[in-house]
Amino acid sequence: MKLFLCLLVIQYFSAILCTHAAECPLQLNPQRAVVRYGGPVSVNCRTSIPHDGIGWESSEGAVPMSKDNLITWTVSNLREWNIEPFCYINLKDHNQCQIELPVTVYKTPDSVSISTVNHIGPMKEGNQYELQCDVLNVAPVQYLTVKWYKGQTLVDQTIFTDTIKTPVDETVTLMIHPDRSDDGVQYRCEAELDLGEEGPQPPPKVTSDPLSVEVNGTHADECPLQLNPQRVVLRYGGSVSVNCSTSVQHHGMGWESTEGAVPMSRDNLITWRVSNLREWDIEPFCFINLDKQCQIELPITIYKTPDSVSISTVNHIGPMMERNQYELQCDVLNVAPVQYLTVKWYKGQTLVDQTNFTDTIKTPVNETVTLMIHPDRSDDGVQYRCEAELKLGEEGPQPPPKVTSDPLSVEVNDKPKHSNSTETINLSNEVTLNCTVKANPAPTYTWDSEHLKEKITSSVLTSSKLSPGNYTCITTNSQGSDSKVFIIKSTGGRPTFWTVLILFQLLVALMIVI
């Protein structure tokens, strides 16, 4: 008897607590689906409350409404790129709510290939050449990273921001400056799809066949001179020292240069030195007189970090409108040489875009790069910044020198938007109607009901004297307005909390007597 009474009490309290269920009491497992194009997918939708039916709406694999507490969306061969399934539930109060399932359909590239641009045959030491990587038929491109490798060393990478979901072809280029040590080096490019924690691990990747580089002028028997170092990377105004040596008998060797020239000597090692190098186009070379004269040029890169890097909006002042397009601008002043410059864009701590340059001018220039953004309400307060980095190769400073702009804070204006348009509440001793929403600028609130006798401007309405009926909350700011209707229903004699408490005490007393 005691056990029976306890069960009655538990069931009674459970029924009361169930009236405070979440706005949409559905759980998806997994919460996001990552599916290879043409592959299978299966996602469970579950609820733990009584209901009048749940189902899946989808252009593929729709599930009819069911009285079960768990239903599964299944597609055995998913071939729709833009599918947007959602699970819905019909609640006992006659409201319906739903949860959308984010689905990412991906496809690895058909092929990844590497080639030289406008060049066939051996490369000449010290010249600039362009490599090209072609990635065919990959999706979605926003998760794609193309990486460049020189041997086993990662030398560059490119990410993409396009949100197109269907397969595309992408072409990425890399500028190289081979020297004698690069003869026989193999370059390759790799396309990787990083689809997040829900995606395949490790991320799928497709790699090109290697491209072997042949560099002319690398054989010692052509000119028996050795430079140490073989290439110089020097900050403008800095000092430089390079040895030129030989192991053969000769009639004299020297350095020719517009600064720091070394007269011909019978020594086997001579050194080119400049204490304050300020010539952008300097081209020193070491020569040796044998039966004939030969020489080796010293590739030298003079660099200068930017005087400043700044970020601004283009043709816009003040807050941004949600979902509109805006242009950000990054100004990099007085940097050299531009062919080694990479401008990176960051949203918070996330790299969202980058730009490389191919101009071969050696003297300082100004560069301007732009980025298109489409802010939404979640971007309010986000900080963007741009960063200028000089990737000067293995001989350059490590890590590569960089200059970062001050951050640009984005203010996004958005209209109020309630998560649902109606909410039903059962009448009790004290009723709370919460109409609060996040919007920018901060919204104002007005209430409308035949049961209200005075004007109310608060976002929360709390009272013990509200009558059954409809109460409309209108939320407004400069961007627009939205409304939500609260439906207060009579409980039809349903006990109040105090009544339930008294009932519980009587039941306890009864169990003690029994």
C-alpha positions as CSV (number, residue, x, y, z in Angstrom):
1,M,0.0,0.0,0.0
2,K,2.8,2.4,0.9
3,L,4.6,1.7,-2.4
4,F,1.4,2.3,-4.3
5,L,0.9,5.7,-2.7
6,C,4.5,6.7,-3.3
7,L,4.2,5.9,-7.0
8,L,1.0,8.0,-7.2
9,V,2.9,11.0,-5.6
10,I,5.8,10.6,-8.0
11,Q,3.6,10.4,-11.1
12,Y,1.7,13.4,-9.9
13,F,4.8,15.6,-9.5
14,S,6.2,14.3,-12.8
15,A,3.1,15.4,-14.6
16,I,3.5,18.9,-13.1
17,L,7.2,19.2,-13.9
18,C,6.6,18.1,-17.5
19,T,4.8,21.4,-18.1
20,H,8.1,23.2,-17.9
21,A,9.8,21.4,-20.8
22,A,12.3,23.1,-23.0
23,E,11.2,25.2,-25.9
24,C,11.8,22.4,-28.3
25,P,12.4,19.1,-26.4
26,L,14.3,17.2,-29.2
27,Q,17.8,15.8,-29.2
28,L,19.7,14.9,-32.4
29,N,22.4,12.3,-32.5
30,P,24.7,13.3,-34.0
31,Q,24.0,17.0,-33.9
32,R,25.8,17.6,-37.2
33,A,26.2,15.1,-40.2
34,V,29.3,15.0,-42.5
35,V,28.6,12.7,-45.4
36,R,30.7,11.7,-48.4
37,Y,28.7,12.4,-51.6
38,G,26.8,9.2,-52.5
39,G,27.4,7.8,-49.0
40,P,24.9,6.7,-46.3
41,V,23.7,8.8,-43.4
42,S,21.7,8.0,-40.3
43,V,20.6,10.5,-37.6
44,N,18.4,9.8,-34.6
45,C,15.8,12.3,-33.3
46,R,14.6,11.6,-29.7
47,T,12.3,13.2,-27.2
48,S,11.5,12.3,-23.5
49,I,8.2,14.0,-23.1
50,P,4.6,13.0,-24.1
51,H,3.6,14.4,-27.5
52,D,1.2,14.1,-30.4
53,G,3.7,13.0,-33.0
54,I,7.3,13.6,-34.2
55,G,8.7,13.3,-37.7
56,W,11.5,14.2,-40.2
57,E,10.9,16.7,-43.1
58,S,13.5,16.3,-45.8
59,S,13.7,16.2,-49.6
60,E,15.2,12.8,-49.1
61,G,14.5,10.3,-46.4
62,A,11.5,12.1,-44.9
63,V,9.9,10.1,-41.9
64,P,6.1,10.3,-41.4
65,M,4.8,11.5,-38.1
66,S,5.0,8.9,-35.4
67,K,4.0,8.5,-31.8
68,D,7.4,6.9,-31.0
69,N,9.9,8.8,-28.9
70,L,12.8,8.0,-31.3
71,I,12.8,8.2,-35.0
72,T,15.7,7.9,-37.5
73,W,16.4,9.9,-40.7
74,T,18.2,7.6,-43.0
75,V,19.4,8.0,-46.6
76,S,21.4,5.1,-48.1
77,N,22.9,7.1,-51.1
78,L,22.9,10.9,-50.4
79,R,23.3,12.8,-53.7
80,E,21.8,16.2,-52.8
81,W,24.3,18.9,-52.0
82,N,21.9,21.4,-50.4
83,I,19.8,19.1,-48.3
84,E,18.3,20.7,-45.2
85,P,16.5,18.1,-43.0
86,F,14.7,19.0,-39.8
87,C,13.0,17.0,-37.0
88,Y,9.7,18.3,-35.7
89,I,7.4,17.6,-32.7
90,N,3.8,18.3,-32.1
91,L,3.4,19.2,-28.4
92,K,0.4,18.4,-26.2
93,D,-0.4,22.2,-26.0
94,H,-0.9,22.1,-29.8
95,N,2.3,23.9,-30.6
96,Q,4.9,22.6,-33.0
97,C,8.7,23.2,-32.9
98,Q,11.6,21.8,-34.9
99,I,15.4,21.4,-34.9
100,E,17.4,21.7,-38.1
101,L,20.2,19.2,-38.8
102,P,23.3,20.8,-40.3
103,V,24.5,18.5,-43.1
104,T,27.9,18.8,-44.9
105,V,28.1,16.8,-48.1
106,Y,31.8,16.5,-49.3
107,K,33.7,15.1,-52.2
108,T,37.4,14.6,-52.4
109,P,39.1,15.9,-55.6
110,D,39.1,13.9,-58.8
111,S,42.7,14.8,-59.2
112,V,45.5,17.1,-57.9
113,S,48.3,18.0,-60.3
114,I,51.4,20.3,-60.3
115,S,53.0,22.0,-63.2
116,T,55.2,25.0,-64.1
117,V,53.6,28.1,-65.6
118,N,54.9,29.3,-69.0
119,H,58.2,27.4,-68.6
120,I,59.7,24.1,-70.0
121,G,63.0,22.6,-69.2
122,P,65.8,23.5,-66.7
123,M,65.5,26.6,-64.5
124,K,68.2,29.2,-64.2
125,E,69.6,29.9,-60.8
126,G,68.4,33.1,-59.2
127,N,65.4,33.6,-61.5
128,Q,61.8,33.5,-60.4
129,Y,59.4,30.8,-61.6
130,E,55.7,30.0,-61.0
131,L,54.3,26.6,-60.0
132,Q,50.6,25.8,-60.4
133,C,48.5,23.3,-58.5
134,D,45.1,22.3,-60.1
135,V,42.5,20.7,-57.8
136,L,39.6,19.3,-59.8
137,N,36.0,18.7,-58.7
138,V,36.1,19.2,-54.9
139,A,33.4,20.2,-52.4
140,P,32.7,22.1,-50.3
141,V,35.6,24.5,-51.0
142,Q,35.3,26.4,-47.7
143,Y,36.8,23.3,-46.0
144,L,39.7,23.0,-48.5
145,T,43.3,23.7,-47.7
146,V,46.0,23.5,-50.5
147,K,49.5,22.8,-49.1
148,W,52.8,23.1,-50.9
149,Y,55.8,20.9,-50.0
150,K,59.4,21.3,-51.0
151,G,60.7,17.8,-50.3
152,Q,59.2,17.0,-46.9
153,T,59.0,20.7,-45.8
154,L,55.7,22.6,-45.9
155,V,56.4,25.9,-47.6
156,D,53.0,27.5,-48.1
157,Q,49.3,26.9,-47.9
158,T,46.1,28.5,-49.1
159,I,42.6,28.3,-47.6
160,F,39.3,29.3,-49.2
161,T,36.2,31.2,-48.0
162,D,33.6,30.6,-50.7
163,T,30.5,29.1,-49.3
164,I,29.3,27.3,-52.5
165,K,28.4,23.7,-51.6
166,T,28.7,22.1,-55.0
167,P,32.0,20.8,-56.6
168,V,34.4,23.4,-58.1
169,D,37.9,23.5,-59.6
170,E,40.5,25.5,-57.9
171,T,44.0,26.7,-59.1
172,V,46.7,27.9,-56.7
173,T,50.2,29.2,-57.6
174,L,53.5,29.3,-55.8
175,M,56.5,31.6,-56.7
176,I,59.9,30.0,-56.3
177,H,63.5,31.3,-56.7
178,P,65.7,28.2,-57.2
179,D,69.4,28.2,-56.5
180,R,72.1,25.5,-57.0
181,S,71.0,23.6,-53.9
182,D,67.5,23.1,-55.4
183,D,68.7,21.0,-58.3
184,G,66.8,17.7,-58.1
185,V,64.4,19.0,-55.4
186,Q,60.8,17.7,-55.7
187,Y,57.8,19.9,-55.2
188,R,54.3,18.6,-54.6
189,C,50.9,20.0,-53.6
190,E,48.3,18.5,-51.5
191,A,44.5,19.1,-51.2
192,E,43.1,18.5,-47.7
193,L,39.5,18.6,-46.6
194,D,39.3,19.5,-42.9
195,L,35.7,18.8,-42.1
196,G,35.8,19.2,-38.3
197,E,35.4,16.8,-35.5
198,E,32.4,15.2,-37.1
199,G,34.3,14.5,-40.3
200,P,36.6,11.7,-41.2
201,Q,39.8,11.5,-39.2
202,P,42.5,12.1,-40.3
203,P,41.1,14.6,-42.8
204,P,41.0,13.2,-46.4
205,K,43.7,14.4,-48.6
206,V,44.8,13.9,-52.3
207,T,48.5,14.6,-53.2
208,S,49.9,15.4,-56.6
209,D,52.7,13.5,-58.3
210,P,56.1,15.2,-57.5
211,L,57.6,17.8,-59.8
212,S,61.4,17.5,-60.0
213,V,63.2,20.8,-60.4
214,E,66.4,20.9,-62.6
215,V,68.5,24.0,-62.0
216,N,71.3,25.0,-64.5
217,G,74.7,26.2,-63.2
218,T,74.9,23.9,-60.3
219,H,77.9,21.7,-61.3
220,A,81.3,22.7,-59.8
221,D,83.2,21.8,-62.9
222,E,81.4,24.6,-64.8
223,C,82.9,27.2,-62.5
224,P,85.0,25.9,-59.5
225,L,83.8,28.4,-57.0
226,Q,81.8,27.9,-53.8
227,L,79.9,30.7,-52.1
228,N,79.1,30.6,-48.4
229,P,76.2,31.3,-47.9
230,Q,74.9,30.5,-51.3
231,R,72.1,33.1,-51.0
232,V,71.8,36.2,-48.8
233,V,68.7,37.6,-47.2
234,L,69.4,41.0,-45.6
235,R,67.4,43.7,-43.9
236,Y,67.8,47.1,-45.7
237,G,70.8,48.9,-44.1
238,G,72.2,45.8,-42.5
239,S,75.6,44.2,-42.8
240,V,76.6,41.3,-45.0
241,S,79.6,39.0,-45.4
242,V,80.0,36.2,-48.0
243,N,83.0,34.0,-48.6
244,C,84.0,32.9,-52.1
245,S,86.5,29.9,-52.2
246,T,88.1,27.6,-54.7
247,S,90.2,24.4,-54.4
248,V,91.9,24.7,-57.8
249,Q,95.0,26.6,-59.0
250,H,94.1,29.9,-60.7
251,H,95.5,33.2,-62.0
252,G,93.4,35.3,-59.7
253,M,89.9,35.7,-58.2
254,G,87.9,38.6,-57.0
255,W,84.4,40.2,-56.3
256,E,82.7,42.6,-58.6
257,S,80.0,44.7,-57.0
258,T,78.7,48.3,-56.9
259,E,79.5,48.2,-53.2
260,G,82.2,46.2,-51.4
261,A,84.2,45.1,-54.6
262,V,87.3,43.0,-53.8
263,P,90.3,43.4,-56.1
264,M,91.7,40.3,-57.8
265,S,93.8,38.1,-55.5
266,R,95.9,34.9,-55.7
267,D,94.3,33.7,-52.4
268,N,91.9,30.7,-52.5
269,L,89.3,32.5,-50.2
270,I,88.1,36.1,-50.5
271,T,85.3,37.8,-48.7
272,W,82.7,40.3,-49.9
273,R,81.6,42.7,-47.1
274,V,79.3,45.7,-46.8
275,S,78.6,47.2,-43.4
276,N,75.5,49.2,-44.3
277,L,73.8,47.9,-47.5
278,R,71.4,50.4,-48.9
279,E,71.3,49.4,-52.6
280,W,68.1,47.5,-53.6
281,D,69.3,46.1,-56.9
282,I,72.8,45.1,-56.0
283,E,74.1,42.1,-58.0
284,P,77.5,41.0,-56.7
285,F,79.4,38.1,-58.3
286,C,82.7,36.3,-57.6
287,F,85.0,35.5,-60.6
288,I,88.0,33.4,-61.1
289,N,90.6,33.5,-63.9
290,L,91.6,30.0,-65.2
291,D,92.4,29.4,-68.9
292,K,89.3,31.5,-69.2
293,Q,87.3,33.5,-66.7
294,C,84.0,32.2,-65.1
295,Q,81.9,33.7,-62.4
296,I,79.1,32.9,-59.9
297,E,76.4,35.4,-59.1
298,L,75.3,35.8,-55.5
299,P,71.5,35.9,-55.2
300,I,70.7,38.6,-52.7
301,T,67.4,39.8,-51.3
302,I,67.1,43.1,-49.5
303,Y,64.0,43.3,-47.4
304,K,62.1,45.9,-45.4
305,T,59.2,45.3,-43.1
306,P,56.2,47.7,-43.5
307,D,56.2,51.1,-41.9
308,S,52.6,50.4,-40.9
309,V,49.7,48.0,-41.5
310,S,46.2,49.4,-41.0
311,I,42.6,48.1,-41.4
312,S,39.5,50.1,-42.3
313,T,36.0,49.8,-43.8
314,V,35.5,50.9,-47.4
315,N,32.8,53.6,-48.0
316,H,31.1,52.8,-44.7
317,I,30.9,54.5,-41.2
318,G,29.1,53.2,-38.2
319,P,27.2,49.9,-37.4
320,M,26.7,47.3,-40.1
321,M,23.4,45.8,-41.0
322,E,22.9,42.1,-40.5
323,R,23.4,40.0,-43.7
324,N,24.5,43.0,-45.8
325,Q,27.9,42.9,-47.6
326,Y,30.8,45.1,-46.6
327,E,34.3,45.6,-47.7
328,L,37.3,45.8,-45.4
329,Q,40.6,47.3,-46.6
330,C,44.2,46.5,-45.4
331,D,46.9,49.1,-46.2
332,V,50.5,47.9,-46.1
333,L,52.9,50.8,-46.4
334,N,56.5,50.8,-47.7
335,V,57.4,47.1,-47.8
336,A,59.9,45.2,-49.9
337,P,60.3,43.0,-51.8
338,V,56.5,42.5,-52.5
339,Q,56.9,39.1,-54.1
340,Y,57.7,37.6,-50.7
341,L,54.7,39.4,-49.0
342,T,51.6,37.5,-47.7
343,V,48.7,39.5,-46.3
344,K,46.6,37.5,-43.9
345,W,43.1,38.3,-42.6
346,Y,42.0,37.2,-39.1
347,K,38.5,37.1,-37.6
348,G,39.2,36.9,-33.9
349,Q,41.9,34.2,-33.8
350,T,40.8,32.5,-37.0
351,L,42.6,32.9,-40.4
352,V,39.9,33.6,-43.0
353,D,41.8,34.7,-46.1
354,Q,45.3,35.5,-47.4
355,T,46.8,37.1,-50.5
356,N,50.2,36.5,-52.1
357,F,51.9,38.8,-54.7
358,T,53.8,38.1,-57.8
359,D,55.4,41.5,-58.7
360,T,59.1,41.3,-59.0
361,I,59.9,44.9,-58.1
362,K,62.7,45.1,-55.5
363,T,62.1,48.6,-54.1
364,P,59.5,49.4,-51.4
365,V,55.9,49.7,-52.5
366,N,52.5,50.2,-50.9
367,E,49.9,47.5,-51.2
368,T,46.1,47.5,-50.6
369,V,44.1,44.3,-50.1
370,T,40.4,44.0,-49.5
371,L,38.1,41.4,-47.9
372,M,34.3,41.1,-48.4
373,I,32.3,40.1,-45.3
374,H,28.6,39.3,-44.7
375,P,28.1,39.9,-40.9
376,D,25.3,38.4,-38.9
377,R,24.2,39.0,-35.3
378,S,26.8,36.6,-33.9
379,D,29.5,38.9,-35.4
380,D,28.6,41.8,-33.2
381,G,31.8,42.8,-31.3
382,V,34.0,40.5,-33.4
383,Q,37.5,41.9,-34.1
384,Y,39.1,41.7,-37.6
385,R,42.8,42.4,-38.2
386,C,45.2,42.0,-41.1
387,E,48.8,40.9,-40.9
388,A,51.7,41.5,-43.3
389,E,54.3,38.7,-43.3
390,L,57.5,38.5,-45.3
391,K,58.3,34.8,-46.1
392,L,61.9,35.1,-47.2
393,G,62.8,31.4,-47.3
394,E,65.1,29.3,-45.3
395,E,67.9,31.9,-45.4
396,G,65.6,34.6,-44.1
397,P,64.8,35.4,-40.5
398,Q,62.9,32.7,-38.6
399,P,60.1,33.1,-37.8
400,P,59.2,35.3,-40.8
401,P,58.9,39.0,-39.8
402,K,55.3,40.2,-39.6
403,V,53.5,43.5,-38.8
404,T,49.9,43.3,-37.5
405,S,47.2,46.1,-37.7
406,D,45.3,47.3,-34.7
407,P,42.0,45.3,-34.5
408,L,38.8,46.6,-36.1
409,S,35.7,45.9,-34.0
410,V,32.6,45.2,-36.0
411,E,29.3,46.5,-34.6
412,V,26.3,44.7,-36.2
413,N,22.8,46.0,-36.0
414,D,20.0,43.5,-36.2
415,K,16.3,43.5,-35.7
416,P,14.7,41.6,-32.8
417,K,13.8,38.0,-33.5
418,H,12.0,35.7,-31.1
419,S,12.9,32.0,-31.1
420,N,9.2,31.2,-31.4
421,S,6.1,33.3,-32.1
422,T,3.8,31.8,-29.4
423,E,4.2,30.3,-26.0
424,T,1.5,28.7,-24.0
425,I,1.5,29.0,-20.2
426,N,-0.8,27.4,-17.6
427,L,-2.2,29.8,-15.1
428,S,-0.8,29.5,-11.6
429,N,-0.5,31.7,-8.5
430,E,2.3,33.8,-10.2
431,V,2.8,34.0,-13.9
432,T,6.0,35.2,-15.6
433,L,6.0,36.2,-19.2
434,N,9.6,36.7,-20.5
435,C,9.9,38.5,-23.8
436,T,13.6,39.3,-23.6
437,V,15.6,39.0,-26.9
438,K,19.1,40.0,-28.0
439,A,19.2,42.7,-30.6
440,N,21.4,45.7,-31.5
441,P,20.5,48.5,-30.8
442,A,18.9,47.4,-27.6
443,P,15.1,47.0,-28.2
444,T,12.1,48.5,-26.4
445,Y,9.1,46.5,-25.3
446,T,5.4,47.1,-25.3
447,W,2.6,44.8,-24.2
448,D,-0.9,44.6,-25.7
449,S,-3.8,42.7,-24.2
450,E,-7.4,43.4,-23.3
451,H,-6.6,42.3,-19.8
452,L,-3.9,44.9,-19.2
453,K,-5.1,48.2,-17.7
454,E,-1.8,50.1,-17.8
455,K,1.1,50.6,-20.2
456,I,4.0,48.2,-19.6
457,T,7.5,48.7,-21.1
458,S,9.4,46.0,-19.3
459,S,10.6,42.9,-21.2
460,V,9.4,40.6,-18.3
461,L,5.8,40.7,-17.0
462,T,5.3,39.0,-13.7
463,S,2.0,39.0,-11.9
464,S,-0.3,36.9,-9.7
465,K,-3.4,38.5,-11.1
466,L,-3.2,37.8,-14.9
467,S,-6.4,36.5,-16.4
468,P,-6.5,33.7,-19.0
469,G,-6.1,35.0,-22.5
470,N,-3.6,36.4,-25.0
471,Y,-0.8,38.8,-24.2
472,T,1.2,40.2,-27.1
473,C,4.8,41.5,-26.6
474,I,6.1,43.8,-29.3
475,T,9.8,44.2,-29.5
476,T,11.2,47.1,-31.5
477,N,14.5,48.8,-32.4
478,S,15.7,50.9,-35.3
479,Q,16.1,47.8,-37.5
480,G,12.6,46.6,-37.2
481,S,10.2,44.8,-34.8
482,D,9.0,41.3,-33.9
483,S,6.2,40.1,-31.7
484,K,5.4,37.1,-29.5
485,V,2.0,36.0,-28.2
486,F,1.8,34.4,-24.7
487,I,-1.3,32.3,-24.3
488,I,-2.3,32.0,-20.7
489,K,-4.7,29.0,-20.2
490,S,-6.8,28.2,-17.3
491,T,-5.7,25.0,-15.5
492,G,-9.4,23.9,-15.2
493,G,-9.2,23.5,-11.5
494,R,-5.7,22.1,-11.5
495,P,-4.2,22.2,-8.0
496,T,-1.8,25.0,-7.2
497,F,1.7,24.3,-5.7
498,W,0.3,24.8,-2.2
499,T,-2.6,22.5,-2.8
500,V,-0.1,19.9,-4.1
501,L,2.1,20.4,-1.0
502,I,-0.9,19.8,1.3
503,L,-1.9,16.7,-0.7
504,F,1.6,15.4,-0.4
505,Q,1.6,15.9,3.4
506,L,-1.8,14.2,3.8
507,L,-0.5,11.2,1.8
508,V,2.6,11.0,4.1
509,A,0.4,11.1,7.1
510,L,-1.9,8.4,5.7
511,M,1.1,6.2,5.0
512,I,2.3,6.7,8.7
513,V,-1.2,5.7,9.9
514,I,-1.3,2.6,7.7
